Amino acid sequence: MPDGGADFVRIEGLKRHFDVSAPWLVRKLEGRARQVVQAVDGIDIEIAKGETFSLVGESGCGKSTVARLVVGLYPPTAGRIEFDGNDMAGRHSRSDMAALRRRMQMIFQDPFASLNPRWRVFDIIAEPIRAFGLSTGKADLEARVAALLRQVKLNPADGRKYPHEFSGGQRQRISIARALASEPEFLVCDEPTSALDVSVQAQILNLMVDLQRRLQLTYLFISHNLAVVYHISTRVGVMYLGRLVEVAPTDTLFRRPKHPYTRMLLDTIPDLEMTGRQRSPVGGEVPSPINPPSGCSFHPRCPFANDRCKAERPRALPIERGTVACHAIEEGRLPIEDRSYALNT
């Protein structure tokens, strides 16, 4: 659980745009304009030490881009990322930057693609230890790798095998062991269970919760699975077309969702208790991030949109220990109801 102190990770005004234009000559000959995908379009996130902050949203909303920005795989177009008070884009010596990088790691979505098929598992897990100079010799390196394999419920003898000799769930355990090899404090988890069977998902999630408690880890958890988010998160941020539309503690979000998009996402949850609750399933298509709508980006799909929604981008307003960016909520046109989306899966 969060320790209640200062923010461990702070993201301010983060943007990432990708130029997907045709080559210059083609644009000139065919009269095409430049095309820029606004994958992340100005988001603010604060993550306390020890908590799990989850990002949810439909495919293409920018969740994975945020993950890659935070760990430095992409440079931001604009904005600021602070890790434990350090500006990640600031001037640091090589040794200082290596020390910061060691404290954060990433678990990727696809355990079949994120492991080098030509390396034995021992070398895959040992690579971060070697890179950061954490071992004192061969015996110490072997002991560290063996301990990491045991930590993720695998056998030290598995270090002699290659990734193709393991199931998907076992490969993801290897990925987690590799992420833990540098003794990080912050893990960015990019849909780490989406490629796995449901029964295996539960095992991996239980492992991650156990590791967080024992190692005092902080998670940024990316997912589109609301059941997973409900069970693992401390707080949840809902993304739509590169923007955060709502942020709230998990219980608050699932009990009293505010933004129309959040309500529509939660309405896709099966009503197993047959309460007869009215539903408003998500309709329409996600607009193109190359040419996003003016004003509130959700207004073309929102049943509560008015002229202000079409013209003015809503600000994130504080409400019930969270924030929501919605003119309808701000003006009182959309009442906040207790809906109680409890997930027992």
NUVEX-264385 format. One record per residue: x, y, z of N, C-alpha, C in turn. Coordinates in steps of 0.1 Angstrom, whole numbers, always signed. Atoms other than C-alpha are relative to their C-alpha. Layout:
<atoms>
X, Y, Z, X, Y, Z, X, Y, Z
...
</atoms>
This chain:
<atoms>
+8, -12, +0, +0, +0, +0, +9, +13, +0
-8, -12, +0, +12, +36, -5, +3, +4, +14
-5, -5, -13, +32, +51, +23, -5, +13, +4
+6, -13, -3, +14, +84, +20, +10, +11, -1
-10, -10, +1, +46, +103, +13, -1, +7, -14
-1, -8, +12, +57, +124, -17, -2, -10, -12
+2, +9, +12, +49, +111, -52, +14, -6, -4
-12, +7, +4, +75, +85, -63, +2, +3, -15
-1, -3, +14, +67, +90, -100, -10, +11, -3
+9, -11, +4, +53, +123, -114, +1, +2, -15
+0, -2, +14, +43, +128, -150, -9, +13, -2
+7, -12, +2, +33, +163, -161, +0, +4, -15
+2, -5, +14, +19, +174, -195, +7, -9, -10
-7, +9, +9, +33, +143, -212, -6, -1, -14
+5, +2, +14, +30, +142, -250, +10, -8, -8
-8, +7, +10, +42, +119, -277, -7, +0, -13
+6, +0, +13, +35, +125, -313, +9, -7, -10
-7, +7, +10, +46, +103, -342, -3, +5, -14
+2, -4, +14, +52, +116, -377, -1, -12, -9
+3, +12, +9, +36, +90, -401, -2, +5, -14
+2, -5, +14, +38, +112, -432, +7, -8, -10
-7, +7, +12, +46, +98, -466, +13, +8, -2
-12, -6, +3, +81, +106, -479, -2, +14, -6
+2, -14, +5, +87, +143, -488, -3, +0, -15
+3, -1, +15, +88, +136, -526, -14, -4, -3
+14, +5, +3, +55, +117, -525, -10, +11, +4
+9, -11, -4, +39, +145, -505, +0, +12, -10
-1, -11, +9, +51, +171, -530, -7, -4, -13
+6, +4, +13, +40, +151, -561, -15, -2, +1
+14, +3, -1, +6, +141, -547, -7, +11, +8
+7, -11, -7, -1, +173, -527, -5, -4, +14
+5, +4, -14, -4, +155, -493, +6, +9, +11
-4, -7, -12, -1, +172, -460, +8, -10, +9
-7, +9, -10, +21, +159, -431, -11, -6, +9
+9, +7, -8, +4, +134, -409, +7, -3, +13
-6, +2, -13, +11, +133, -371, -10, -7, +9
+8, +7, -10, -3, +107, -347, +2, +6, +14
-1, -5, -13, -10, +123, -314, -3, -11, +10
+2, +12, -8, -5, +91, -294, -3, +3, +15
+3, -5, -14, -3, +108, -260, +0, +15, -1
+3, -14, +2, -17, +143, -258, -2, +8, +12
+0, -9, -12, -9, +159, -225, -7, -7, +12
+6, +7, -12, -14, +137, -194, +8, +3, +12
-7, -2, -13, -6, +141, -157, -3, -12, +8
+2, +12, -9, -1, +111, -134, +10, +2, +12
-8, +1, -12, +12, +109, -99, -2, -13, +7
+1, +13, -6, +21, +76, -84, +8, +0, +13
-6, +1, -13, +29, +71, -47, +9, -13, +1
-8, +12, -2, +56, +47, -35, -8, -11, +6
+7, +12, -5, +42, +12, -30, -14, -2, -6
+13, +2, +5, +10, +17, -49, +0, -6, -15
+1, +4, +14, -3, +2, -82, -10, +9, -7
+9, -9, +8, -16, +28, -106, -2, -7, -14
+3, +7, +13, -34, +12, -136, -5, +10, -10
+5, -7, +11, -41, +27, -170, -9, -9, -8
+10, +9, +8, -72, +13, -189, -5, +9, -11
+6, -6, +12, -88, +21, -222, +0, -9, -11
+1, +8, +12, -96, +7, -256, +14, +0, -7
-13, +1, +8, -68, -4, -279, +2, +12, -8
-4, -12, +8, -50, +25, -295, -2, +13, +7
+2, -13, -8, -57, +50, -267, +13, +6, +5
-13, -5, -4, -20, +54, -259, +6, -6, +12
-5, +6, -13, -15, +32, -228, +14, -5, -2
-13, +6, +1, +15, +13, -241, +11, +10, -4
-10, -11, +3, +31, +45, -255, +4, +7, +13
-3, -6, -13, +29, +59, -219, +11, -9, +7
-10, +9, -7, +47, +28, -206, +14, +2, -6
-13, -2, +6, +75, +32, -231, +6, +13, +2
-5, -13, -4, +78, +69, -224, +6, +0, +14
-5, +0, -14, +82, +63, -187, +13, -7, +2
-13, +7, -2, +110, +38, -190, +11, +5, -10
-10, -6, +9, +128, +59, -217, +2, -7, -13
-1, +6, +14, +122, +37, -248, -4, +10, -11
+3, -11, +9, +106, +67, -264, +4, +14, +7
-1, -14, -6, +116, +104, -259, -13, +7, -1
+13, -7, +1, +86, +126, -251, +1, +12, -10
+1, -12, +8, +75, +153, -275, +0, +12, +8
+1, -11, -10, +67, +175, -246, -3, -6, +14
+3, +5, -13, +62, +172, -209, +12, -4, +9
-10, +3, -10, +81, +160, -179, -3, -13, +8
+1, +12, -8, +88, +127, -161, +10, +1, +11
-9, +0, -12, +102, +127, -126, -1, -13, +7
+0, +12, -8, +113, +96, -108, +8, +2, +13
-6, -2, -13, +120, +99, -71, +7, +14, +1
-5, -14, +0, +125, +137, -76, +10, +3, -10
-9, -2, +11, +148, +133, -106, -6, +2, -13
+5, -3, +13, +139, +148, -139, +7, -10, -10
-6, +10, +9, +145, +119, -164, +6, +6, -12
-6, -7, +12, +152, +144, -192, +11, +10, +3
-10, -9, -4, +176, +164, -172, +14, -5, -3
-14, +4, +2, +214, +164, -174, +5, -8, +11
-6, +9, -10, +228, +135, -156, +13, -6, -5
-12, +8, +5, +262, +118, -157, -4, -14, -3
+3, +13, +4, +263, +84, -172, -2, -9, +12
+2, +8, -12, +267, +68, -138, -13, +3, +7
+13, -3, -7, +238, +87, -123, -12, -5, -8
+11, +5, +8, +216, +78, -152, -1, -15, +1
+0, +15, -2, +226, +41, -149, -7, -4, +13
+5, +3, -13, +217, +42, -112, -15, +2, +0
+15, -3, +1, +182, +57, -121, -6, -11, -8
+6, +10, +9, +176, +32, -149, -1, -14, +8
+0, +13, -7, +185, +3, -126, -12, -1, +9
+11, +0, -10, +157, +13, -102, -14, -2, -7
+13, +2, +7, +130, +9, -129, +2, -10, -11
-1, +10, +10, +123, -20, -152, -14, -2, -6
+13, +1, +7, +95, -31, -176, -2, -15, -3
+4, +13, +4, +76, -63, -181, -9, +1, -12
+7, -2, +13, +64, -66, -217, -12, -9, -2
+13, +7, +2, +31, -79, -230, +2, -14, -5
-1, +13, +6, +42, -108, -251, +12, -8, +4
-12, +8, -4, +64, -134, -234, +7, -8, -10
-6, +7, +11, +70, -151, -267, +9, +8, -8
-9, -9, +8, +86, -121, -283, +10, +8, +8
-9, -8, -9, +103, -104, -253, +12, -7, +5
-12, +8, -5, +128, -132, -246, +8, -4, -12
-9, +4, +11, +158, -139, -268, +0, -15, -2
+1, +15, +2, +152, -174, -283, +14, -7, -1
-13, +6, +2, +190, -179, -288, +8, -1, +14
-7, -1, -13, +199, -173, -251, -7, -10, +9
+6, +8, -11, +195, -197, -222, -6, +9, +10
+7, -8, -10, +173, -186, -194, +9, +6, +10
-10, -5, -10, +203, -182, -171, +5, +13, -5
-6, -12, +6, +218, -156, -195, -10, +11, -1
+11, -10, +1, +185, -138, -200, -1, +7, +13
+1, -6, -13, +182, -132, -163, +12, +6, +5
-13, -6, -4, +219, -126, -157, +4, +13, -6
-5, -12, +8, +222, -99, -183, -2, +13, +8
+1, -13, -8, +208, -70, -161, +10, +0, +12
-9, +0, -11, +230, -82, -132, +14, +3, -5
-13, -3, +5, +261, -81, -154, +0, +15, -5
+0, -14, +6, +251, -48, -171, +1, +11, +11
+0, -10, -11, +247, -30, -137, +11, -3, +10
-11, +3, -9, +277, -47, -121, -4, -4, +14
+5, +3, -13, +257, -62, -93, +6, -13, +7
-5, +12, -6, +275, -95, -88, +15, +1, +2
-14, +0, -4, +309, -101, -72, +9, -11, -7
-7, +11, +6, +318, -131, -92, -9, -11, -6
+8, +11, +6, +306, -163, -110, -9, -6, +10
+8, +7, -10, +294, -180, -79, -12, +9, +5
+10, -9, -5, +275, -149, -67, -11, +2, -11
+10, -1, +11, +259, -145, -102, -9, -12, -1
+8, +12, +1, +248, -181, -102, -10, -1, +12
+9, +0, -12, +233, -177, -67, -11, +10, -2
+10, -10, +2, +215, -145, -77, -11, -5, -10
+10, +5, +10, +199, -161, -108, -8, -11, +6
+8, +11, -6, +189, -192, -88, -11, +5, +9
+9, -6, -9, +173, -170, -62, -12, +6, -7
+10, -6, +8, +154, -151, -88, -10, -10, -6
+8, +10, +5, +141, -182, -104, -9, -6, +10
+8, +5, -11, +129, -195, -71, -11, +10, +4
+9, -11, -4, +113, -161, -64, -13, +0, -9
+12, +1, +9, +90, -166, -95, -5, -14, -1
+5, +14, -1, +83, -202, -86, +4, -9, -11
-6, +9, +10, +106, -218, -111, +12, -7, +7
-11, +8, -5, +135, -243, -106, +13, +6, -5
-13, -5, +5, +171, -231, -107, +6, -8, -12
-5, +9, +11, +178, -260, -131, -6, +5, -13
+6, -5, +12, +155, -242, -156, +9, +10, -7
-9, -10, +6, +183, -217, -162, +8, -6, -12
-7, +7, +11, +199, -243, -185, -8, -1, -13
+9, +2, +12, +169, -243, -209, -1, +12, -8
+2, -11, +9, +159, -221, -238, -15, +4, +2
+14, -5, -2, +126, -200, -238, -10, -9, -7
+10, +8, +7, +109, -223, -264, -4, -13, +8
+4, +12, -8, +109, -251, -238, -10, +3, +11
+9, -4, -11, +85, -232, -215, -14, +4, -6
+13, -4, +3, +48, -225, -216, -1, +16, +1
+1, -15, -1, +35, -189, -219, +1, +6, +14
-1, -5, -14, +30, -185, -182, +14, -1, +6
-13, +1, -5, +64, -198, -174, +10, +10, -7
-9, -11, +7, +80, -174, -200, -3, +13, +7
+3, -13, -7, +62, -145, -183, +7, +0, +14
-7, +1, -13, +77, -157, -150, +15, +3, -2
-14, -3, +3, +111, -156, -166, +2, +15, -3
-1, -14, +2, +104, -121, -178, -1, +8, +13
+1, -6, -13, +94, -111, -143, +14, -1, +8
-12, +2, -7, +126, -126, -129, +11, +9, -6
-10, -9, +6, +147, -107, -155, -3, +15, +5
+3, -14, -4, +129, -74, -145, +4, +2, +14
-4, -1, -14, +137, -81, -108, +15, -1, +2
-14, +3, -2, +173, -89, -115, +9, +12, +4
-8, -12, -3, +185, -53, -112, -5, +6, +13
+5, -5, -13, +167, -49, -78, -7, +13, -2
+7, -12, +2, +143, -23, -91, -10, +3, +11
+10, -4, -10, +118, -3, -70, -13, +3, -8
+12, -4, +8, +94, +6, -99, -1, -9, -12
+2, +9, +11, +80, -18, -125, -11, +6, -9
+10, -3, +9, +61, -8, -156, -4, -12, -7
+5, +13, +5, +39, -37, -166, -10, +3, -12
+8, -3, +12, +25, -34, -202, -8, -13, -3
+10, +11, +2, -5, -58, -202, +7, -14, +1
-8, +12, -1, +16, -86, -188, -7, -14, +0
+7, +12, +0, -12, -111, -187, -9, -2, -12
+9, +0, +11, -31, -104, -219, +2, -11, -10
-3, +11, +9, -14, -131, -239, -1, -14, +6
+0, +12, -8, -20, -158, -213, -15, -5, +2
+13, +6, -3, -49, -182, -206, -5, +6, +13
+6, -6, -12, -73, -170, -179, +5, -6, +13
-5, +7, -12, -62, -196, -153, +14, +4, +3
-14, -3, -2, -25, -187, -159, +0, +15, +4
+0, -15, -4, -34, -149, -157, -1, +1, +15
+2, -1, -15, -46, -155, -121, +13, -3, +7
-13, +4, -6, -13, -172, -112, +10, +11, -1
-10, -11, +1, +8, -144, -126, -4, +12, +8
+4, -11, -8, -13, -117, -110, +3, -2, +15
-2, +4, -14, -11, -135, -76, +15, +1, +3
-15, -1, -1, +27, -137, -81, +4, +15, +1
-3, -14, +0, +29, -100, -88, -4, +7, +12
+4, -6, -13, +9, -90, -58, +9, -5, +11
-9, +5, -10, +30, -112, -36, +14, +6, +0
-13, -6, +1, +62, -98, -50, +0, +15, +4
+2, -14, -4, +49, -63, -45, +1, +2, +15
+0, -1, -15, +43, -69, -8, +13, -3, +6
-13, +5, -6, +76, -87, -1, +11, +10, -4
-11, -8, +5, +98, -63, -22, -3, +15, +0
+4, -14, -1, +79, -31, -16, +1, +7, -14
-1, -5, +14, +75, -25, -54, -11, +10, -2
+10, -9, +5, +56, +3, -71, -3, -4, -15
+3, +4, +14, +37, -6, -103, -8, +11, -8
+9, -6, +10, +24, +12, -133, -5, -11, -9
+5, +12, +6, +1, -14, -147, -9, +4, -11
+8, -3, +12, -13, -12, -182, -9, -12, -4
+9, +11, +3, -44, -32, -191, -12, +5, -6
+14, -3, +5, -77, -33, -210, -10, -9, +7
+8, +10, -7, -90, -61, -187, -5, +6, +13
+5, -7, -12, -113, -44, -161, +1, -9, +12
+0, +9, -12, -114, -75, -139, +14, -1, +6
-14, +0, -5, -76, -76, -137, +3, +13, +8
-2, -14, -6, -75, -38, -129, -7, +1, +13
+7, +0, -13, -101, -42, -102, +7, -7, +11
-6, +8, -11, -82, -68, -83, +14, +4, +3
-15, -3, -3, -46, -54, -86, +2, +14, +3
-3, -14, +0, -50, -16, -86, -3, +7, +14
+3, -9, -11, -48, +10, -59, -8, +12, -6
+8, -11, +7, -59, +38, -83, +0, -3, -15
+2, +3, +14, -70, +37, -119, -1, +14, -8
+1, -11, +10, -66, +62, -148, -6, -5, -13
+7, +4, +13, -90, +59, -178, +5, +9, -11
-5, -7, +11, -75, +69, -211, -9, -1, -12
+7, +0, +13, -92, +79, -243, +7, +9, -10
-6, -7, +11, -75, +90, -275, +12, +9, +5
-12, -7, -5, -42, +100, -257, -2, +9, +12
+3, -9, -12, -59, +119, -228, -6, -8, +11
+6, +5, -12, -68, +110, -193, -14, +6, +2
+14, -6, -2, -106, +114, -188, -4, -1, +14
+3, +2, -14, -108, +101, -152, +11, -7, +7
-9, +7, -10, -86, +92, -123, -7, -1, +13
+7, +2, -13, -99, +77, -91, +6, -12, +7
-3, +13, -7, -92, +51, -64, -9, -11, -5
+7, +11, +7, -102, +17, -76, -14, -2, +5
+13, +2, -5, -132, +13, -53, -9, +11, -4
+8, -11, +4, -145, +47, -61, -4, -1, -15
+3, +1, +15, -142, +42, -99, -10, -10, -3
+10, +11, +3, -161, +9, -98, -13, +2, +7
+13, -2, -7, -187, +21, -74, -7, +13, -5
+6, -12, +4, -193, +57, -86, +8, +6, -12
-7, -6, +12, -179, +62, -122, -6, +13, -4
+5, -13, +3, -182, +97, -134, +0, +3, -15
-1, -3, +14, -170, +102, -170, -9, -9, -8
+9, +9, +8, -195, +89, -196, +8, -12, -7
-8, +11, +6, -166, +69, -212, +3, -11, +10
-2, +10, -11, -158, +52, -179, -12, -8, +2
+13, +8, -2, -195, +43, -174, -2, -9, -12
+3, +9, +11, -197, +29, -209, +10, -12, +0
-10, +11, -2, -165, +8, -203, -5, -10, +10
+4, +9, -11, -179, -6, -171, -13, -7, -3
+13, +6, +4, -213, -13, -187, +3, -13, -9
-3, +12, +8, -195, -40, -208, +3, -12, +9
-2, +11, -9, -190, -60, -176, -12, -8, +1
+12, +8, -1, -214, -90, -175, -6, +2, +14
+8, -2, -13, -241, -85, -148, -4, -14, +5
+2, +14, -5, -237, -119, -132, -11, -2, +10
+10, +0, -11, -261, -110, -103, -14, +3, -5
+13, -2, +7, -289, -102, -128, -8, +11, +8
+6, -11, -8, -296, -68, -111, -10, +8, -9
+9, -7, +9, -314, -55, -142, +5, +14, -2
-5, -13, +2, -291, -25, -143, +0, +4, -14
+0, -5, +13, -295, -3, -173, +14, +1, -5
-13, +0, +6, -266, -4, -197, +1, +10, -12
-2, -9, +12, -251, +20, -223, +13, -5, -6
-12, +6, +6, -226, -2, -242, +8, +11, -8
-8, -9, +8, -197, +16, -259, -4, -1, -14
+4, +0, +14, -209, +26, -293, +10, +8, -9
-8, -7, +9, -192, +40, -324, +14, -5, +0
-15, +3, +2, -155, +39, -334, +8, +11, +6
-10, -10, -5, -125, +55, -318, +5, +9, -12
-5, -9, +10, -116, +86, -339, +15, -2, -3
-14, +1, +3, -83, +88, -357, +9, +9, +8
-9, -9, -7, -54, +101, -336, +7, +9, -9
-6, -10, +9, -41, +118, -367, -8, +12, -1
+9, -11, +1, -72, +140, -368, -10, -1, +11
+9, +2, -11, -87, +139, -334, -11, +11, +0
+11, -10, -1, -121, +157, -327, +4, +12, +8
-2, -13, -8, -121, +193, -314, -6, -2, +14
+6, +0, -13, -130, +200, -278, +3, -13, +7
-2, +13, -7, -136, +168, -258, +1, -10, -10
-2, +10, +11, -123, +140, -279, -10, -11, +1
+10, +11, -1, -151, +117, -267, -14, +5, -5
+13, -5, +3, -179, +140, -278, -8, -7, -12
+8, +6, +10, -187, +122, -311, -7, -13, +4
+7, +12, -5, -197, +91, -291, -8, +2, +13
+6, -3, -13, -211, +108, -260, -14, +4, -1
+14, -4, +0, -249, +109, -255, -3, +13, +7
+3, -12, -8, -245, +139, -232, +7, +12, -6
-8, -11, +6, -224, +161, -255, -9, +12, -4
+7, -12, +5, -234, +197, -262, +10, +8, -8
-9, -9, +8, -219, +226, -282, +13, +3, +7
-12, -2, -8, -194, +233, -254, +10, -11, -1
-8, +12, +1, -182, +197, -255, +8, +0, -14
-6, +0, +14, -175, +201, -293, +10, +10, -2
-9, -11, +3, -156, +233, -290, +11, +2, +11
-9, -3, -11, -138, +234, -256, +5, -13, +7
-5, +12, -6, -114, +208, -242, -2, +1, +15
+2, -1, -15, -124, +200, -206, +12, -1, +8
-11, +1, -10, -101, +205, -177, -2, -11, +10
+1, +10, -10, -94, +178, -151, -3, +7, +13
+5, -6, -12, -114, +188, -121, +1, -10, +12
+0, +10, -11, -109, +173, -86, -14, -3, +5
+13, +5, -5, -138, +152, -73, +2, -13, +6
+0, +13, -8, -141, +124, -47, +14, -7, -1
-14, +5, +0, -103, +119, -43, +6, -4, -13
-5, +2, +13, -98, +118, -80, -2, +12, -9
+2, -11, +9, -102, +139, -111, -9, -5, -12
+8, +4, +12, -126, +139, -141, +0, +12, -9
+0, -11, +11, -124, +159, -174, -13, -2, -8
+13, +1, +7, -161, +163, -184, -8, +12, +3
+8, -12, -2, -182, +194, -190, -14, -4, +6
+13, +4, -5, -214, +174, -183, +0, -1, +15
-2, +1, -14, -201, +166, -148, +1, +13, +7
-2, -13, -6, -189, +201, -142, -12, +8, +1
+12, -9, +0, -222, +217, -152, -12, -7, +7
+11, +7, -7, -243, +191, -133, -10, -6, -9
+10, +6, +10, -260, +178, -165, +0, -15, +1
-2, +14, -1, -248, +143, -157, +1, -4, +15
-1, +4, -14, -257, +130, -122, +9, -11, +3
-9, +10, -5, -232, +109, -103, -8, -10, +8
+8, +10, -6, -249, +76, -94, +9, -11, +6
-7, +12, -6, -238, +47, -72, -4, -12, -7
+3, +11, +9, -236, +18, -96, +6, -13, +5
-6, +12, -7, -214, -7, -77, +3, -11, -11
-4, +11, +9, -197, -27, -105, +10, -9, +7
-9, +9, -7, -183, -55, -83, +4, -11, -9
-5, +11, +9, -161, -80, -101, +4, -11, +9
-3, +12, -8, -159, -115, -87, +8, -10, -7
-7, +9, +9, -139, -130, -115, +15, +0, +5
</atoms>
